[in-house]
Amino acid sequence: MTPQEYVQLKAFARQDGAMLALLWIGSFVCYILGLSNPMLGFVAMVMICSTPFLAASRLRHFRDYGREGIISFARSYAYTVLTFFYAGVLLAIVIYLYFAFMDKGFLLSKVLEVLQSPEGKQAIQAYGLGAEMDENIKFISGLRPIDYALNMLTINIITGFVLGVPIAAVVKRVKG
């Protein structure tokens, strides 16, 4: 790969990473709102499940318009990983800003609400998880906004490495 081709790859990956980040940010917003409205929780799940399809579609666009219809597996994989990285960085910034300035304990209060409901208490007792739940609640309450952001960034980068293999394998196209 020449330096110019690498610059092109990064430029397309940045643009498409921004598109993927918009999908993830929308899903994050629907997830948070879905804590009060189950239908939005379902929408968040559908949006997250559409991630590989959007990534494959954008890779196909890069292959057809940026690479004139031909792209190797290695280049496809690199493009997908970079796209997930750029999207992950943007989502991590949004998550940091949300937890630093907007959440004010909303997420933790919703988790506690579910755990303290009669059904939640019954499930915790049935599985004998009382002590573990107390530890987990204490752990979650101690997380800082940067912890949430870095955790999501790590998950998204790893997801890019894992999903990059099948996406690149499906979308690659070599000469005749």
C-alpha positions as a Markdown table, in Angstrom:
| # | Residue | x | y | z |
|---|---|---|---|---|
| 1 | Met | 0.0 | 0.0 | 0.0 |
| 2 | Thr | 1.4 | 3.3 | -1.0 |
| 3 | Pro | 1.4 | 6.3 | 1.3 |
| 4 | Gln | -1.3 | 7.9 | -0.9 |
| 5 | Glu | -3.5 | 4.8 | -0.7 |
| 6 | Tyr | -3.1 | 4.7 | 3.1 |
| 7 | Val | -4.2 | 8.4 | 3.3 |
| 8 | Gln | -7.2 | 7.5 | 1.1 |
| 9 | Leu | -8.0 | 4.5 | 3.3 |
| 10 | Lys | -7.9 | 6.6 | 6.5 |
| 11 | Ala | -10.0 | 9.4 | 4.9 |
| 12 | Phe | -12.8 | 7.0 | 3.9 |
| 13 | Ala | -12.6 | 5.2 | 7.3 |
| 14 | Arg | -12.9 | 8.5 | 9.2 |
| 15 | Gln | -16.0 | 9.5 | 7.2 |
| 16 | Asp | -17.6 | 6.1 | 7.5 |
| 17 | Gly | -16.6 | 6.0 | 11.2 |
| 18 | Ala | -18.5 | 9.2 | 11.7 |
| 19 | Met | -21.6 | 7.5 | 10.1 |
| 20 | Leu | -21.2 | 4.5 | 12.3 |
| 21 | Ala | -20.7 | 6.7 | 15.4 |
| 22 | Leu | -24.0 | 8.4 | 14.6 |
| 23 | Leu | -25.7 | 5.0 | 14.6 |
| 24 | Trp | -24.1 | 4.1 | 17.9 |
| 25 | Ile | -24.9 | 7.5 | 19.5 |
| 26 | Gly | -28.5 | 7.1 | 18.4 |
| 27 | Ser | -28.5 | 3.6 | 19.9 |
| 28 | Phe | -27.0 | 4.9 | 23.1 |
| 29 | Val | -29.7 | 7.7 | 23.4 |
| 30 | Cys | -32.4 | 5.1 | 22.7 |
| 31 | Tyr | -30.9 | 2.8 | 25.4 |
| 32 | Ile | -30.9 | 5.5 | 28.0 |
| 33 | Leu | -34.4 | 6.6 | 27.1 |
| 34 | Gly | -35.4 | 2.9 | 26.9 |
| 35 | Leu | -34.8 | 2.6 | 30.6 |
| 36 | Ser | -38.1 | 4.4 | 30.9 |
| 37 | Asn | -39.7 | 3.3 | 27.7 |
| 38 | Pro | -39.2 | -0.4 | 26.7 |
| 39 | Met | -39.9 | 0.3 | 23.0 |
| 40 | Leu | -36.9 | 2.5 | 22.7 |
| 41 | Gly | -34.8 | -0.2 | 24.3 |
| 42 | Phe | -35.8 | -2.5 | 21.5 |
| 43 | Val | -35.0 | 0.2 | 18.9 |
| 44 | Ala | -31.5 | 0.5 | 20.5 |
| 45 | Met | -31.0 | -3.2 | 20.2 |
| 46 | Val | -32.0 | -3.2 | 16.5 |
| 47 | Met | -29.7 | -0.3 | 15.8 |
| 48 | Ile | -26.8 | -2.1 | 17.4 |
| 49 | Cys | -27.5 | -5.3 | 15.5 |
| 50 | Ser | -27.4 | -3.3 | 12.2 |
| 51 | Thr | -23.8 | -2.3 | 12.9 |
| 52 | Pro | -22.1 | -5.0 | 10.7 |
| 53 | Phe | -24.5 | -4.3 | 7.9 |
| 54 | Leu | -23.7 | -0.6 | 7.9 |
| 55 | Ala | -20.0 | -1.3 | 8.1 |
| 56 | Ala | -20.2 | -3.8 | 5.2 |
| 57 | Ser | -22.2 | -1.3 | 3.1 |
| 58 | Arg | -19.7 | 1.4 | 3.7 |
| 59 | Leu | -16.8 | -0.9 | 2.9 |
| 60 | Arg | -18.6 | -1.9 | -0.4 |
| 61 | His | -18.9 | 1.8 | -1.2 |
| 62 | Phe | -15.2 | 2.3 | -0.5 |
| 63 | Arg | -14.4 | -0.7 | -2.7 |
| 64 | Asp | -16.5 | 0.4 | -5.6 |
| 65 | Tyr | -15.8 | 4.2 | -5.5 |
| 66 | Gly | -12.4 | 4.5 | -3.8 |
| 67 | Arg | -10.8 | 1.4 | -5.1 |
| 68 | Glu | -12.5 | 1.0 | -8.5 |
| 69 | Gly | -14.2 | -2.3 | -7.6 |
| 70 | Ile | -11.1 | -4.2 | -6.3 |
| 71 | Ile | -10.0 | -4.6 | -2.7 |
| 72 | Ser | -7.9 | -7.2 | -0.9 |
| 73 | Phe | -8.9 | -8.9 | 2.3 |
| 74 | Ala | -6.1 | -7.2 | 4.2 |
| 75 | Arg | -7.1 | -3.7 | 3.0 |
| 76 | Ser | -10.8 | -4.5 | 3.7 |
| 77 | Tyr | -9.9 | -5.6 | 7.2 |
| 78 | Ala | -7.7 | -2.6 | 7.9 |
| 79 | Tyr | -10.5 | -0.3 | 6.7 |
| 80 | Thr | -13.1 | -2.0 | 8.9 |
| 81 | Val | -10.9 | -1.9 | 12.0 |
| 82 | Leu | -10.1 | 1.8 | 11.4 |
| 83 | Thr | -13.8 | 2.6 | 10.9 |
| 84 | Phe | -14.7 | 0.9 | 14.2 |
| 85 | Phe | -11.8 | 2.8 | 15.9 |
| 86 | Tyr | -12.9 | 6.2 | 14.7 |
| 87 | Ala | -16.6 | 5.4 | 15.5 |
| 88 | Gly | -15.5 | 4.2 | 18.9 |
| 89 | Val | -13.6 | 7.4 | 19.7 |
| 90 | Leu | -16.6 | 9.6 | 18.8 |
| 91 | Leu | -19.0 | 7.4 | 20.9 |
| 92 | Ala | -16.5 | 7.4 | 23.8 |
| 93 | Ile | -16.5 | 11.3 | 23.8 |
| 94 | Val | -20.3 | 11.3 | 23.8 |
| 95 | Ile | -20.5 | 8.8 | 26.6 |
| 96 | Tyr | -18.0 | 10.8 | 28.6 |
| 97 | Leu | -20.0 | 14.0 | 28.1 |
| 98 | Tyr | -23.2 | 12.2 | 29.0 |
| 99 | Phe | -21.9 | 10.7 | 32.3 |
| 100 | Ala | -19.9 | 13.8 | 33.2 |
| 101 | Phe | -22.7 | 16.4 | 32.7 |
| 102 | Met | -26.1 | 14.8 | 32.1 |
| 103 | Asp | -26.6 | 11.5 | 33.9 |
| 104 | Lys | -26.5 | 12.7 | 37.5 |
| 105 | Gly | -27.1 | 9.1 | 38.8 |
| 106 | Phe | -30.0 | 8.3 | 36.4 |
| 107 | Leu | -28.5 | 5.0 | 35.1 |
| 108 | Leu | -27.7 | 3.8 | 38.6 |
| 109 | Ser | -31.1 | 4.7 | 39.9 |
| 110 | Lys | -32.8 | 2.8 | 37.1 |
| 111 | Val | -30.6 | -0.3 | 37.9 |
| 112 | Leu | -31.5 | -0.1 | 41.6 |
| 113 | Glu | -35.1 | 0.4 | 40.7 |
| 114 | Val | -35.1 | -2.9 | 38.8 |
| 115 | Leu | -33.1 | -4.8 | 41.5 |
| 116 | Gln | -35.4 | -3.5 | 44.3 |
| 117 | Ser | -38.6 | -4.4 | 42.5 |
| 118 | Pro | -40.4 | -7.6 | 43.8 |
| 119 | Glu | -39.4 | -9.5 | 40.7 |
| 120 | Gly | -35.8 | -8.3 | 40.9 |
| 121 | Lys | -35.5 | -9.3 | 44.6 |
| 122 | Gln | -37.1 | -12.7 | 43.8 |
| 123 | Ala | -34.6 | -13.4 | 41.0 |
| 124 | Ile | -31.6 | -12.4 | 43.1 |
| 125 | Gln | -32.8 | -14.7 | 45.9 |
| 126 | Ala | -33.5 | -17.6 | 43.5 |
| 127 | Tyr | -30.0 | -17.4 | 42.2 |
| 128 | Gly | -28.3 | -16.6 | 45.5 |
| 129 | Leu | -26.7 | -13.5 | 44.2 |
| 130 | Gly | -27.4 | -11.1 | 47.1 |
| 131 | Ala | -23.8 | -10.4 | 48.1 |
| 132 | Glu | -22.5 | -10.3 | 44.5 |
| 133 | Met | -25.2 | -7.8 | 43.6 |
| 134 | Asp | -24.3 | -5.5 | 46.5 |
| 135 | Glu | -20.6 | -5.6 | 45.4 |
| 136 | Asn | -21.6 | -4.9 | 41.8 |
| 137 | Ile | -23.8 | -1.9 | 42.8 |
| 138 | Lys | -20.9 | -0.6 | 44.9 |
| 139 | Phe | -18.6 | -1.0 | 41.9 |
| 140 | Ile | -20.9 | 0.7 | 39.4 |
| 141 | Ser | -21.5 | 3.6 | 41.8 |
| 142 | Gly | -17.8 | 4.2 | 42.0 |
| 143 | Leu | -17.2 | 4.4 | 38.2 |
| 144 | Arg | -16.2 | 7.7 | 36.8 |
| 145 | Pro | -17.3 | 9.1 | 33.4 |
| 146 | Ile | -13.9 | 8.3 | 31.9 |
| 147 | Asp | -14.3 | 4.7 | 33.0 |
| 148 | Tyr | -17.5 | 4.3 | 31.1 |
| 149 | Ala | -16.0 | 6.0 | 28.0 |
| 150 | Leu | -12.8 | 3.9 | 28.0 |
| 151 | Asn | -14.8 | 0.7 | 28.6 |
| 152 | Met | -17.0 | 1.4 | 25.5 |
| 153 | Leu | -14.0 | 2.5 | 23.4 |
| 154 | Thr | -12.2 | -0.8 | 24.3 |
| 155 | Ile | -15.3 | -2.9 | 23.5 |
| 156 | Asn | -15.8 | -1.1 | 20.1 |
| 157 | Ile | -12.2 | -1.6 | 19.1 |
| 158 | Ile | -12.3 | -5.3 | 19.9 |
| 159 | Thr | -15.6 | -5.6 | 18.1 |
| 160 | Gly | -14.0 | -4.0 | 15.0 |
| 161 | Phe | -11.1 | -6.6 | 15.1 |
| 162 | Val | -13.6 | -9.5 | 15.5 |
| 163 | Leu | -16.3 | -8.3 | 13.0 |
| 164 | Gly | -13.6 | -7.1 | 10.6 |
| 165 | Val | -12.8 | -10.7 | 9.6 |
| 166 | Pro | -16.2 | -11.8 | 8.3 |
| 167 | Ile | -17.0 | -8.3 | 6.9 |
| 168 | Ala | -13.7 | -8.2 | 5.0 |
| 169 | Ala | -14.1 | -11.8 | 3.8 |
| 170 | Val | -17.5 | -11.1 | 2.3 |
| 171 | Val | -16.8 | -7.7 | 0.7 |
| 172 | Lys | -13.3 | -8.3 | -0.7 |
| 173 | Arg | -13.0 | -8.6 | -4.4 |
| 174 | Val | -9.8 | -9.5 | -6.2 |
| 175 | Lys | -8.9 | -9.2 | -9.9 |
| 176 | Gly | -10.7 | -11.6 | -12.3 |
